């Protein structure tokens, strides 16, 4: 679903205080009724290990649109609907940036699963998570996705 952008004439820029740059990302847990869920065994050095598929929200892109786009790019799946699950943020990476990840999940999708250059994509059950290197805060993110 595409929404019209907000009229920029109504947006006021507040320059009375300084804030870190915020990098906005999304993550999405795609799951099945059998208890398995989709993970990416990410290869990049900046975020290696098991993680949920996702990525950066582009300039001018709405968050929900980024979820549909990123999941398609990284998994080959077309999500039919998504459910918000909260957020997680990081401020301690030493890069003077606030990293904010909006979390979603879905069990409604179509298409054929395929891995991307980001890493191998596969369904896994909770009991098998410990067999893999986990990305930063994977356990915290998983808790938010399932509660």
N, CA, C and O atoms as a DFTB+ gen file, in Angstrom:
588 C
 N C O
     1  1       0.843      -1.165       0.000
     2  2       0.000       0.000       0.000
     3  2       0.892       1.233       0.000
     4  3       1.779       1.343       0.846
     5  1       0.681       2.154      -0.917
     6  2       1.456       3.391      -0.983
     7  2       0.607       4.546      -0.494
     8  3      -0.556       4.680      -0.873
     9  1       1.187       5.371       0.338
    10  2       0.513       6.550       0.857
    11  2       1.162       7.785       0.259
    12  3       2.331       7.759      -0.126
    13  1       0.396       8.870       0.182
    14  2       0.949      10.131      -0.291
    15  2       1.836      10.725       0.789
    16  3       1.506      10.639       1.972
    17  1       2.960      11.330       0.404
    18  2       3.808      11.968       1.413
    19  2       3.111      13.190       2.014
    20  3       2.235      13.794       1.394
    21  1       3.515      13.533       3.220
    22  2       2.953      14.695       3.897
    23  2       3.396      15.963       3.190
    24  3       4.510      16.032       2.670
    25  1       2.535      16.957       3.170
    26  2       2.859      18.246       2.578
    27  2       3.992      18.877       3.376
    28  3       3.820      19.198       4.551
    29  1       5.132      19.053       2.753
    30  2       6.320      19.532       3.446
    31  2       6.181      20.977       3.918
    32  3       6.947      21.415       4.776
    33  1       5.226      21.720       3.380
    34  2       5.012      23.098       3.832
    35  2       4.605      23.152       5.294
    36  3       4.780      24.185       5.941
    37  1       4.065      22.059       5.830
    38  2       3.596      22.044       7.208
    39  2       4.659      21.558       8.199
    40  3       4.454      21.577       9.413
    41  1       5.779      21.131       7.661
    42  2       6.827      20.627       8.545
    43  2       7.759      21.777       8.918
    44  3       8.319      22.449       8.051
    45  1       7.915      21.990      10.226
    46  2       8.814      23.037      10.723
    47  2      10.083      22.380      11.247
    48  3      10.035      21.352      11.922
    49  1      11.196      22.981      10.932
    50  2      12.469      22.454      11.418
    51  2      12.853      23.187      12.698
    52  3      12.974      24.412      12.721
    53  1      13.041      22.415      13.755
    54  2      13.422      22.970      15.050
    55  2      14.940      22.931      15.160
    56  3      15.536      21.858      15.247
    57  1      15.561      24.106      15.157
    58  2      17.018      24.184      15.234
    59  2      17.476      24.669      16.608
    60  3      18.609      25.128      16.755
    61  1      16.606      24.573      17.615
    62  2      16.937      25.074      18.944
    63  2      17.826      24.111      19.733
    64  3      18.385      24.500      20.758
    65  1      17.965      22.889      19.287
    66  2      18.836      21.944      19.969
    67  2      19.423      20.972      18.949
    68  3      18.884      20.776      17.859
    69  1      20.539      20.375      19.336
    70  2      21.219      19.434      18.441
    71  2      20.823      18.008      18.797
    72  3      20.754      17.655      19.975
    73  1      20.566      17.202      17.801
    74  2      20.295      15.783      18.007
    75  2      21.208      14.979      17.108
    76  3      21.652      15.442      16.057
    77  1      21.478      13.750      17.552
    78  2      22.213      12.819      16.700
    79  2      21.396      12.557      15.444
    80  3      20.173      12.691      15.443
    81  1      22.074      12.190      14.403
    82  2      21.390      11.698      13.211
    83  2      20.727      10.377      13.581
    84  3      21.320       9.573      14.300
    85  1      19.525      10.143      13.109
    86  2      18.830       8.879      13.347
    87  2      18.796       8.088      12.047
    88  3      18.330       8.579      11.019
    89  1      19.293       6.864      12.107
    90  2      19.189       5.947      10.975
    91  2      18.035       5.006      11.273
    92  3      18.057       4.271      12.260
    93  1      17.041       5.035      10.423
    94  2      15.823       4.254      10.605
    95  2      15.893       2.978       9.774
    96  3      16.143       3.011       8.569
    97  1      15.665       1.848      10.453
    98  2      15.669       0.554       9.782
    99  2      14.417      -0.225      10.183
   100  3      13.685       0.169      11.091
   101  1      14.193      -1.321       9.497
   102  2      13.091      -2.228       9.834
   103  2      13.629      -3.644       9.924
   104  3      14.647      -3.971       9.313
   105  1      12.938      -4.486      10.693
   106  2      13.178      -5.925      10.731
   107  2      11.817      -6.594      10.748
   108  3      10.866      -6.068      11.326
   109  1      11.723      -7.755      10.115
   110  2      10.442      -8.448      10.064
   111  2      10.642      -9.943      10.291
   112  3      11.481     -10.579       9.653
   113  1       9.851     -10.487      11.214
   114  2       9.831     -11.928      11.457
   115  2       8.696     -12.514      10.612
   116  3       7.523     -12.234      10.859
   117  1       9.046     -13.311       9.634
   118  2       8.069     -14.047       8.841
   119  2       7.971     -15.428       9.486
   120  3       8.984     -16.110       9.646
   121  1       6.763     -15.842       9.856
   122  2       6.637     -17.098      10.593
   123  2       5.544     -17.984      10.025
   124  3       4.657     -17.540       9.297
   125  1       5.647     -19.266      10.391
   126  2       4.676     -20.282       9.969
   127  2       3.907     -20.775      11.190
   128  3       4.324     -20.564      12.328
   129  1       2.794     -21.425      10.941
   130  2       1.968     -21.963      12.022
   131  2       2.662     -23.093      12.787
   132  3       2.270     -23.396      13.914
   133  1       3.689     -23.725      12.196
   134  2       4.387     -24.827      12.867
   135  2       5.427     -24.341      13.885
   136  3       6.137     -25.151      14.481
   137  1       5.518     -23.021      14.085
   138  2       6.458     -22.463      15.052
   139  2       7.796     -22.058      14.454
   140  3       8.639     -21.500      15.156
   141  1       8.003     -22.324      13.191
   142  2       9.257     -21.913      12.564
   143  2       9.152     -20.467      12.089
   144  3       8.059     -19.949      11.860
   145  1      10.302     -19.833      11.949
   146  2      10.345     -18.445      11.500
   147  2      11.577     -18.235      10.635
   148  3      12.551     -18.983      10.710
   149  1      11.505     -17.213       9.826
   150  2      12.535     -16.939       8.835
   151  2      13.670     -16.128       9.448
   152  3      13.439     -15.127      10.125
   153  1      14.896     -16.574       9.203
   154  2      16.081     -15.842       9.629
   155  2      17.029     -15.699       8.446
   156  3      16.919     -16.385       7.430
   157  1      17.951     -14.786       8.626
   158  2      19.004     -14.573       7.655
   159  2      20.329     -14.797       8.374
   160  3      20.577     -14.185       9.413
   161  1      21.171     -15.656       7.843
   162  2      22.502     -15.843       8.398
   163  2      23.402     -14.838       7.704
   164  3      24.046     -15.136       6.698
   165  1      23.428     -13.659       8.260
   166  2      24.048     -12.497       7.624
   167  2      25.565     -12.630       7.568
   168  3      26.207     -13.048       8.531
   169  1      26.121     -12.263       6.416
   170  2      27.546     -12.408       6.167
   171  2      28.340     -11.125       6.392
   172  3      29.539     -11.186       6.661
   173  1      27.697      -9.971       6.286
   174  2      28.416      -8.696       6.383
   175  2      29.022      -8.515       7.773
   176  3      28.423      -8.895       8.779
   177  1      30.215      -7.930       7.813
   178  2      30.951      -7.769       9.062
   179  2      30.276      -6.789      10.014
   180  3      30.496      -6.864      11.223
   181  1      29.458      -5.868       9.496
   182  2      28.845      -4.877      10.379
   183  2      27.676      -5.438      11.193
   184  3      27.248      -4.803      12.156
   185  1      27.155      -6.604      10.833
   186  2      26.031      -7.201      11.574
   187  2      25.978      -8.694      11.266
   188  3      25.000      -9.169      10.689
   189  1      27.029      -9.448      11.649
   190  2      27.075     -10.873      11.283
   191  2      26.198     -11.737      12.180
   192  3      25.874     -11.358      13.305
   193  1      25.824     -12.893      11.670
   194  2      25.076     -13.878      12.439
   195  2      23.599     -13.886      12.105
   196  3      23.136     -13.164      11.222
   197  1      22.860     -14.732      12.842
   198  2      21.419     -14.822      12.606
   199  2      20.743     -13.516      12.957
   200  3      21.000     -12.923      14.005
   201  1      19.882     -13.082      12.072
   202  2      19.093     -11.887      12.286
   203  2      17.788     -12.052      11.523
   204  3      17.616     -13.009      10.767
   205  1      16.888     -11.131      11.723
   206  2      15.657     -11.128      10.943
   207  2      15.887     -10.292       9.692
   208  3      16.620      -9.304       9.741
   209  1      15.277     -10.667       8.575
   210  2      15.438      -9.876       7.359
   211  2      14.961      -8.437       7.592
   212  3      14.026      -8.187       8.353
   213  1      15.621      -7.518       6.925
   214  2      15.250      -6.110       7.058
   215  2      16.294      -5.225       6.438
   216  3      17.162      -5.685       5.697
   217  1      16.203      -3.940       6.748
   218  2      17.168      -3.003       6.194
   219  2      16.749      -1.573       6.431
   220  3      15.832      -1.292       7.202
   221  1      17.435      -0.676       5.755
   222  2      17.224       0.749       5.939
   223  2      15.949       1.250       5.250
   224  3      15.562       0.763       4.188
   225  1      15.324       2.220       5.879
   226  2      14.208       2.931       5.274
   227  2      14.825       4.041       4.424
   228  3      15.600       4.857       4.921
   229  1      14.478       4.061       3.158
   230  2      15.031       5.054       2.239
   231  2      14.421       6.432       2.498
   232  3      13.318       6.545       3.034
   233  1      15.159       7.481       2.107
   234  2      14.611       8.839       2.190
   235  2      13.290       8.890       1.429
   236  3      13.168       8.310       0.350
   237  1      12.326       9.568       1.981
   238  2      10.999       9.739       1.373
   239  2      10.157       8.461       1.370
   240  3       9.023       8.487       0.891
   241  1      10.673       7.354       1.887
   242  2       9.939       6.090       1.902
   243  2       9.197       5.941       3.222
   244  3       9.749       6.241       4.281
   245  1       7.975       5.491       3.170
   246  2       7.221       5.211       4.379
   247  2       7.704       3.899       4.994
   248  3       8.120       2.987       4.279
   249  1       7.648       3.810       6.314
   250  2       8.169       2.646       7.027
   251  2       7.511       1.363       6.543
   252  3       8.209       0.391       6.254
   253  1       6.188       1.335       6.446
   254  2       5.512       0.115       5.993
   255  2       5.952      -0.291       4.596
   256  3       6.131      -1.478       4.323
   257  1       6.127       0.674       3.715
   258  2       6.587       0.358       2.363
   259  2       7.984      -0.256       2.387
   260  3       8.295      -1.136       1.584
   261  1       8.830       0.215       3.318
   262  2      10.179      -0.342       3.450
   263  2      10.126      -1.807       3.879
   264  3      10.944      -2.610       3.431
   265  1       9.178      -2.161       4.736
   266  2       9.048      -3.554       5.175
   267  2       8.768      -4.450       3.972
   268  3       9.447      -5.457       3.773
   269  1       7.770      -4.083       3.173
   270  2       7.417      -4.891       2.005
   271  2       8.589      -4.979       1.023
   272  3       8.876      -6.053       0.494
   273  1       9.265      -3.851       0.779
   274  2      10.382      -3.823      -0.164
   275  2      11.558      -4.662       0.323
   276  3      12.081      -5.493      -0.420
   277  1      11.974      -4.446       1.572
   278  2      13.138      -5.163       2.092
   279  2      12.907      -6.675       2.145
   280  3      13.805      -7.447       1.811
   281  1      11.734      -7.094       2.553
   282  2      11.460      -8.538       2.613
   283  2      11.488      -9.140       1.217
   284  3      12.008     -10.239       1.029
   285  1      10.944      -8.445       0.252
   286  2      10.994      -8.929      -1.136
   287  2      12.445      -9.032      -1.608
   288  3      12.836     -10.034      -2.207
   289  1      13.248      -7.986      -1.334
   290  2      14.643      -7.976      -1.790
   291  2      15.474      -9.069      -1.132
   292  3      16.295      -9.706      -1.792
   293  1      15.269      -9.290       0.154
   294  2      16.146     -10.206       0.881
   295  2      15.661     -11.650       0.930
   296  3      16.453     -12.557       1.186
   297  1      14.368     -11.876       0.688
   298  2      13.834     -13.244       0.820
   299  2      13.121     -13.751      -0.424
   300  3      12.920     -14.956      -0.571
   301  1      12.734     -12.847      -1.324
   302  2      11.947     -13.242      -2.487
   303  2      10.461     -13.320      -2.199
   304  3       9.674     -13.549      -3.118
   305  1      10.051     -13.136      -0.946
   306  2       8.639     -13.259      -0.564
   307  2       7.909     -11.928      -0.667
   308  3       8.481     -10.866      -0.420
   309  1       6.637     -12.008      -1.036
   310  2       5.746     -10.862      -1.023
   311  2       4.871     -10.963       0.217
   312  3       4.076     -11.894       0.344
   313  1       5.015     -10.011       1.130
   314  2       4.163      -9.990       2.313
   315  2       2.777      -9.497       1.923
   316  3       2.649      -8.590       1.100
   317  1       1.753     -10.081       2.499
   318  2       0.376      -9.681       2.216
   319  2      -0.150      -8.727       3.277
   320  3      -1.019      -7.900       2.998
   321  1       0.372      -8.838       4.492
   322  2       0.065      -7.886       5.557
   323  2       1.141      -8.000       6.626
   324  3       1.844      -9.007       6.717
   325  1       1.256      -6.954       7.431
   326  2       2.270      -6.931       8.488
   327  2       1.655      -6.462       9.795
   328  3       0.638      -5.768       9.813
   329  1       2.295      -6.857      10.890
   330  2       1.848      -6.495      12.236
   331  2       3.004      -5.813      12.967
   332  3       4.070      -6.411      13.110
   333  1       2.816      -4.569      13.436
   334  2       3.879      -3.901      14.193
   335  2       4.154      -4.618      15.515
   336  3       3.229      -5.098      16.171
   337  1       5.438      -4.689      15.903
   338  2       5.827      -5.373      17.142
   339  2       6.665      -4.493      18.061
   340  3       7.179      -4.980      19.068
   341  1       6.813      -3.217      17.741
   342  2       7.584      -2.320      18.592
   343  2       8.853      -1.857      17.906
   344  3       8.921      -1.761      16.681
   345  1       9.849      -1.574      18.718
   346  2      11.109      -1.065      18.181
   347  2      12.257      -1.463      19.099
   348  3      12.052      -1.904      20.230
   349  1      13.459      -1.297      18.586
   350  2      14.677      -1.435      19.381
   351  2      15.626      -0.350      18.887
   352  3      15.638      -0.021      17.700
   353  1      16.417       0.201      19.796
   354  2      17.346       1.245      19.382
   355  2      18.719       1.036      19.995
   356  3      18.873       0.391      21.032
   357  1      19.713       1.604      19.318
   358  2      21.093       1.535      19.772
   359  2      21.697       2.930      19.664
   360  3      21.506       3.622      18.664
   361  1      22.419       3.335      20.691
   362  2      23.107       4.626      20.699
   363  2      24.591       4.480      21.011
   364  3      25.315       5.475      21.041
   365  1      25.047       3.273      21.240
   366  2      26.388       3.068      21.786
   367  2      27.420       2.547      20.790
   368  3      28.438       1.996      21.208
   369  1      27.192       2.702      19.504
   370  2      28.137       2.166      18.526
   371  2      29.330       3.086      18.283
   372  3      30.223       2.737      17.511
   373  1      29.365       4.256      18.926
   374  2      30.490       5.174      18.776
   375  2      30.493       5.930      17.467
   376  3      31.510       6.517      17.098
   377  1      29.387       5.930      16.760
   378  2      29.334       6.622      15.469
   379  2      28.486       7.889      15.525
   380  3      28.174       8.468      14.484
   381  1      28.108       8.328      16.734
   382  2      27.295       9.522      16.933
   383  2      25.975       9.454      16.163
   384  3      25.464      10.465      15.681
   385  1      25.433       8.226      16.060
   386  2      24.177       7.998      15.352
   387  2      23.234       7.214      16.259
   388  3      23.654       6.282      16.945
   389  1      21.968       7.592      16.259
   390  2      20.928       6.791      16.913
   391  2      20.405       5.825      15.851
   392  3      19.925       6.244      14.798
   393  1      20.501       4.546      16.138
   394  2      19.998       3.515      15.231
   395  2      18.654       3.042      15.784
   396  3      18.584       2.527      16.900
   397  1      17.613       3.216      15.017
   398  2      16.261       2.879      15.447
   399  2      15.677       1.868      14.465
   400  3      15.536       2.154      13.276
   401  1      15.337       0.681      14.973
   402  2      14.763      -0.375      14.130
   403  2      13.311      -0.599      14.530
   404  3      13.019      -0.928      15.680
   405  1      12.416      -0.422      13.588
   406  2      10.998      -0.710      13.779
   407  2      10.802      -2.194      13.481
   408  3      11.296      -2.699      12.473
   409  1      10.080      -2.889      14.361
   410  2       9.931      -4.343      14.268
   411  2       8.526      -4.727      13.802
   412  3       7.533      -4.142      14.235
   413  1       8.462      -5.706      12.927
   414  2       7.198      -6.197      12.382
   415  2       7.246      -7.709      12.304
   416  3       8.314      -8.314      12.403
   417  1       6.078      -8.319      12.127
   418  2       6.019      -9.745      11.838
   419  2       4.839     -10.008      10.913
   420  3       3.928      -9.192      10.779
   421  1       4.889     -11.182      10.278
   422  2       3.829     -11.569       9.354
   423  2       3.831     -13.078       9.159
   424  3       4.887     -13.711       9.124
   425  1       2.642     -13.644       9.034
   426  2       2.528     -15.046       8.627
   427  2       1.691     -15.144       7.354
   428  3       1.223     -16.219       6.976
   429  1       1.519     -14.014       6.715
   430  2       0.762     -13.961       5.464
   431  2       1.688     -13.476       4.353
   432  3       2.063     -12.305       4.297
   433  1       2.044     -14.403       3.475
   434  2       2.988     -14.107       2.412
   435  2       2.783     -15.077       1.261
   436  3       2.106     -16.096       1.399
   437  1       3.376     -14.743       0.129
   438  2       3.376     -15.638      -1.020
   439  2       4.721     -15.498      -1.724
   440  3       5.474     -14.556      -1.477
   441  1       5.002     -16.438      -2.590
   442  2       6.242     -16.387      -3.342
   443  2       7.172     -17.528      -2.987
   444  3       6.868     -18.373      -2.145
   445  1       8.297     -17.528      -3.646
   446  2       9.296     -18.575      -3.465
   447  2      10.491     -18.010      -2.719
   448  3      11.026     -16.965      -3.091
   449  1      10.903     -18.690      -1.680
   450  2      12.008     -18.251      -0.840
   451  2      13.321     -18.310      -1.600
   452  3      13.619     -19.307      -2.257
   453  1      14.113     -17.232      -1.510
   454  2      15.440     -17.224      -2.122
   455  2      16.364     -16.347      -1.289
   456  3      15.956     -15.301      -0.785
   457  1      17.593     -16.776      -1.151
   458  2      18.591     -16.016      -0.407
   459  2      19.093     -14.864      -1.266
   460  3      18.932     -14.867      -2.487
   461  1      19.702     -13.883      -0.615
   462  2      20.258     -12.734      -1.322
   463  2      21.743     -12.623      -1.017
   464  3      22.304     -13.472      -0.323
   465  1      22.375     -11.586      -1.528
   466  2      23.796     -11.352      -1.250
   467  2      24.042     -11.040       0.223
   468  3      25.177     -11.122       0.691
   469  1      22.980     -10.680       0.961
   470  2      23.106     -10.372       2.392
   471  2      23.451     -11.627       3.209
   472  3      24.163     -11.550       4.210
   473  1      22.927     -12.798       2.758
   474  2      23.187     -14.035       3.483
   475  2      22.127     -15.081       3.186
   476  3      21.151     -14.822       2.482
   477  1      22.341     -16.266       3.740
   478  2      21.407     -17.375       3.536
   479  2      20.119     -17.132       4.321
   480  3      20.156     -16.713       5.478
   481  1      18.981     -17.399       3.681
   482  2      17.653     -17.240       4.285
   483  2      17.066     -18.632       4.491
   484  3      17.078     -19.459       3.579
   485  1      16.549     -18.889       5.701
   486  2      15.922     -20.184       5.955
   487  2      14.996     -20.104       7.162
   488  3      15.111     -19.205       7.995
   489  1      14.080     -21.059       7.236
   490  2      13.190     -21.165       8.387
   491  2      13.877     -21.988       9.462
   492  3      14.588     -22.949       9.167
   493  1      13.659     -21.604      10.705
   494  2      14.293     -22.257      11.845
   495  2      13.290     -22.307      12.996
   496  3      12.353     -21.511      13.049
   497  1      13.491     -23.232      13.896
   498  2      12.672     -23.291      15.118
   499  2      13.515     -22.791      16.286
   500  3      14.745     -22.830      16.245
   501  1      12.839     -22.325      17.316
   502  2      13.527     -21.728      18.462
   503  2      14.591     -22.657      19.050
   504  3      15.660     -22.192      19.447
   505  1      14.319     -23.945      19.112
   506  2      15.258     -24.894      19.714
   507  2      16.586     -24.975      18.958
   508  3      17.574     -25.456      19.513
   509  1      16.629     -24.517      17.709
   510  2      17.832     -24.612      16.893
   511  2      18.648     -23.319      16.832
   512  3      19.710     -23.292      16.212
   513  1      18.172     -22.268      17.458
   514  2      18.859     -20.967      17.407
   515  2      20.285     -21.063      17.950
   516  3      21.205     -20.467      17.391
   517  1      20.464     -21.808      19.030
   518  2      21.767     -21.866      19.702
   519  2      22.864     -22.500      18.846
   520  3      24.036     -22.435      19.216
   521  1      22.519     -23.100      17.734
   522  2      23.502     -23.722      16.856
   523  2      24.236     -22.705      15.986
   524  3      25.165     -23.063      15.261
   525  1      23.821     -21.437      16.055
   526  2      24.352     -20.406      15.170
   527  2      24.910     -19.217      15.950
   528  3      24.519     -18.961      17.088
   529  1      25.829     -18.500      15.315
   530  2      26.253     -17.202      15.809
   531  2      25.048     -16.275      15.690
   532  3      24.373     -16.265      14.661
   533  1      24.773     -15.494      16.737
   534  2      23.628     -14.591      16.721
   535  2      24.096     -13.154      16.531
   536  3      25.136     -12.758      17.056
   537  1      23.331     -12.384      15.787
   538  2      23.642     -10.972      15.591
   539  2      23.399     -10.200      16.889
   540  3      22.840     -10.730      17.849
   541  1      23.821      -8.967      16.895
   542  2      23.682      -8.091      18.055
   543  2      22.231      -8.037      18.542
   544  3      21.325      -7.719      17.772
   545  1      22.018      -8.349      19.818
   546  2      20.703      -8.258      20.465
   547  2      19.633      -9.152      19.845
   548  3      18.445      -8.854      19.969
   549  1      20.022     -10.237      19.183
   550  2      19.031     -11.110      18.566
   551  2      17.997     -11.582      19.580
   552  3      16.801     -11.604      19.287
   553  1      18.454     -11.962      20.775
   554  2      17.519     -12.470      21.783
   555  2      16.485     -11.420      22.173
   556  3      15.302     -11.735      22.300
   557  1      16.921     -10.168      22.366
   558  2      15.993      -9.077      22.715
   559  2      14.977      -8.857      21.599
   560  3      13.788      -8.674      21.860
   561  1      15.443      -8.873      20.378
   562  2      14.563      -8.643      19.236
   563  2      13.571      -9.803      19.115
   564  3      12.383      -9.584      18.878
   565  1      14.055     -11.022      19.276
   566  2      13.193     -12.205      19.206
   567  2      12.077     -12.107      20.243
   568  3      10.917     -12.380      19.935
   569  1      12.420     -11.720      21.460
   570  2      11.412     -11.577      22.526
   571  2      10.307     -10.599      22.125
   572  3       9.127     -10.859      22.362
   573  1      10.686      -9.488      21.524
   574  2       9.693      -8.499      21.093
   575  2       8.822      -9.035      19.953
   576  3       7.650      -8.679      19.837
   577  1       9.401      -9.882      19.127
   578  2       8.654     -10.426      18.000
   579  2       7.608     -11.445      18.435
   580  3       6.546     -11.537      17.820
   581  1       7.894     -12.212      19.487
   582  2       7.001     -13.314      19.852
   583  2       6.039     -13.006      21.000
   584  3       5.042     -13.708      21.169
   585  1       6.318     -11.983      21.778
   586  2       5.438     -11.717      22.942
   587  2       4.121     -11.072      22.562
   588  3       3.295     -10.797      23.431
